[in-house]
């Protein structure tokens, strides 16, 4: 089963995401802001697509993360609709 959480807001938490396992996860078009730590990988080799997302604290540069066409401001259609 694939992890998918697109067009979402990960915000105002100690950790936006504890990403400890999985491959080819889909987190595209998502806003990441106000977290103490947006993504904690804990040294595990995981892969995910974070393209077209907004990271207030800067785009993560982990091996296995796809980060293309990153947003420069919050994604407008992310969150509750």
Protein Blocks (a to p, Z undefined) as FASTA:
>chain_A
ZZddehiacehifblbacfbcehiafehiacehiablbagklpacdddfehiacfkopaf
behiacehiafbdcfkgcjZZ
